[in-house]
Amino acid sequence: MERPRNDHSNREDLTGVPSNSNPEASTSHSTSQPLQDAQSVLSDAERLDHILQGIQGDARTVAASLDAMLKNIKWCLTCATEATKEHLQCYDDAAVSTHKTTSEAVEAARSLVASSKALQNEMEHLEPLAVHVRALRKMLEQLEAHADLVLR
C-alpha cells in the first residue's frame, strides 16, 4: 500500500485526472494509476495510428496526383513530339520542293541565256543583211513615189 499524500489540494496528475482530497480515494487512485497510464499510452498509440493513417492517405492522394500529372506531361510531350515530327516533315517536303523548283528555274534560265546568246550570234551575221534590206526598202519607196508621179 502506498503512503497517502500530505497535499490534499485538488490538483491534476500526469494523466489529466484530478486527484481527490480524500487519502483513501488517493490510495485507490494510486492503484488504478498503472491502468490509466496504460490507457493513456493506448490512446496515444491510437492517436499516432490515426495521424499515420491520415499521412498515408495524404501520401496516396499526392502520389495519385503526381501520377496523373506525370501521365499528362507524358501525353503533352508525346503530342509535342508528334507535332515536331510533322513540322520537320513539312519543312523537309517544302525544302525538297523548293530545291527541285529552284533547280528547274536555274536550268530554264541557263537555257534562256544560251538561246539568247545563240540568237545574238545569229543576229550579228544578219546585221549587214538588215542594212542592205533597209537600203532596198528605201529605194523601193523612192521608186513607188516616182511611179506615182509618172502615172498621174
Beta strands, then each sheet from edge to edge (+ up, - down):
end
